[in-house]
Amino acid sequence: MINIGIIGCGRIFNKHLSAIKKNKNFNLSAICDVDANAFKKLDKLNINFYSDIVKMVNNEKLDMVSILTPSGLHYKNFLQMLPQEKNSLKHF
């Protein structure tokens, strides 16, 4: 099972969520978004929600993180995770 974390609940989120749900080898473990309202519409997912990337990466056993924030923020979000790298979380 590949445990996945998602950063960002914007426009593309539902497409990624659908793809994760269709793959029996994927497990969505956590979601991170700075907008607390994004979590209200997702509370039925029964997963952990975070507003801080570092806390999500530190608290979850993630194999992969999908960054779905606006494209101008991808590198910044990646850098936030970089010092938190765990053995199971690989950077590609």
C-alpha positions as CSV (number, residue, x, y, z in Angstrom):
1,M,0.0,0.0,0.0
2,I,1.3,3.4,-1.0
3,N,0.3,6.1,1.6
4,I,-0.2,9.4,-0.1
5,G,-0.5,12.9,1.2
6,I,-2.0,15.8,-0.8
7,I,-1.0,19.4,-0.5
8,G,-3.7,21.7,-1.8
9,C,-7.5,21.2,-2.4
10,G,-7.9,23.5,-5.4
11,R,-9.3,22.8,-8.9
12,I,-7.3,19.7,-9.7
13,F,-7.9,18.1,-6.3
14,N,-10.9,16.1,-7.3
15,K,-9.1,14.5,-10.3
16,H,-6.3,13.3,-8.1
17,L,-8.7,12.1,-5.5
18,S,-10.6,10.1,-8.1
19,A,-7.4,8.5,-9.4
20,I,-6.2,7.6,-5.9
21,K,-9.6,6.0,-5.1
22,K,-9.5,3.9,-8.3
23,N,-6.1,2.4,-7.5
24,K,-6.2,-0.4,-5.0
25,N,-2.5,0.1,-4.1
26,F,-3.0,3.7,-3.1
27,N,-4.2,5.0,0.3
28,L,-4.9,8.7,0.8
29,S,-3.6,9.3,4.4
30,A,-3.7,13.0,4.8
31,I,-4.5,16.4,3.2
32,C,-3.0,19.7,3.8
33,D,-4.5,23.1,2.8
34,V,-4.3,26.6,4.4
35,D,-8.0,27.1,3.8
36,A,-9.9,25.5,6.6
37,N,-13.1,25.7,4.5
38,A,-11.6,23.1,2.1
39,F,-11.7,20.5,4.9
40,K,-15.4,21.1,5.6
41,K,-16.4,19.6,2.2
42,L,-14.0,16.7,2.7
43,D,-14.8,15.6,6.3
44,K,-16.5,12.5,5.1
45,L,-13.2,11.1,3.8
46,N,-12.1,9.9,7.2
47,I,-8.5,11.1,6.8
48,N,-6.2,13.5,8.7
49,F,-6.3,17.2,7.8
50,Y,-3.5,19.7,8.3
51,S,-2.9,23.3,7.6
52,D,0.9,23.0,7.9
53,I,3.0,20.9,5.5
54,V,5.7,20.2,8.0
55,K,3.3,18.9,10.5
56,M,1.7,16.6,7.9
57,V,5.0,15.2,6.8
58,N,6.2,14.7,10.4
59,N,3.0,13.1,11.7
60,E,2.1,10.8,8.8
61,K,3.8,7.8,7.3
62,L,3.8,8.9,3.7
63,D,5.3,7.2,0.8
64,M,4.4,10.0,-1.7
65,V,3.1,13.6,-1.6
66,S,1.2,15.2,-4.4
67,I,1.6,19.0,-4.5
68,L,-1.6,20.5,-6.0
69,T,-1.1,24.1,-5.0
70,P,-0.9,26.8,-7.7
71,S,2.1,26.1,-9.9
72,G,4.0,29.1,-8.6
73,L,4.0,27.5,-5.1
74,H,5.2,24.0,-6.0
75,Y,8.9,24.7,-5.4
76,K,8.3,26.5,-2.1
77,N,6.1,23.6,-0.9
78,F,8.7,21.1,-1.9
79,L,11.4,23.1,0.0
80,Q,9.1,23.0,3.1
81,M,9.1,19.2,2.9
82,L,12.8,18.8,2.1
83,P,14.2,19.0,5.7
84,Q,11.5,16.6,6.8
85,E,12.5,13.8,4.4
86,K,11.9,10.3,5.9
87,N,13.2,7.1,4.6
88,S,9.9,6.2,3.1
89,L,9.2,9.6,1.5
90,K,11.3,9.9,-1.6
91,H,11.8,13.1,-3.7
92,F,11.4,12.8,-7.4
